[in-house]
Amino acid sequence: MDRALEEIVSACLIDSRIRDLVENIATMDNEKRNEFKKKMNIYFAGRSAEEDVQAYRFYKLVLEKYDEILEEVRKREGSERGGTP
């Protein structure tokens, strides 16, 4: 798992708001996810502040890898609770 994905997984385990965001994206159908992606691209177009660039990368990665992120979150939660990963 690359560093950026690792950071998002860790953030999901620490901050329920981030996990909720990833789960909301995961529950969208493809049409809604594509619509969200278009809106995100429009919003971040022309923005160059470091915070904006980081936020754009975050959303882009979550949109592409939401299933992998949530799978790893659940695996880690299971191992933290003593369950099988």
WORA-V300286 format. One record per backbone hydrogen bond with DSSP energy under -0.5 kcal/mol. NH is the residue of the N-H (numbers start at 1). CO is the residue of the C=O. If there is no record, write none. Layout:
nh:NH co:CO
nh:NH co:CO
//
This chain:
nh:6 co:2
nh:7 co:3
nh:8 co:4
nh:9 co:5
nh:10 co:6
nh:11 co:7
nh:12 co:8
nh:13 co:9
nh:14 co:10
nh:15 co:11
nh:16 co:14
nh:18 co:15
nh:19 co:15
nh:20 co:16
nh:21 co:17
nh:22 co:18
nh:23 co:19
nh:24 co:20
nh:25 co:21
nh:26 co:22
nh:27 co:23
nh:28 co:24
nh:28 co:25
nh:33 co:29
nh:34 co:30
nh:35 co:31
nh:36 co:32
nh:37 co:33
nh:38 co:34
nh:39 co:35
nh:40 co:36
nh:41 co:37
nh:42 co:38
nh:43 co:39
nh:44 co:40
nh:45 co:41
nh:45 co:42
nh:47 co:44
nh:53 co:49
nh:54 co:50
nh:55 co:51
nh:56 co:52
nh:57 co:53
nh:58 co:54
nh:59 co:55
nh:60 co:56
nh:61 co:57
nh:62 co:58
nh:63 co:59
nh:64 co:60
nh:65 co:61
nh:66 co:62
nh:69 co:65
nh:70 co:66
nh:71 co:67
nh:72 co:68
nh:73 co:69
nh:74 co:70
nh:75 co:71
nh:76 co:72
nh:77 co:73
nh:78 co:74
nh:79 co:75
nh:80 co:76
nh:81 co:77
nh:82 co:79
nh:83 co:78
//
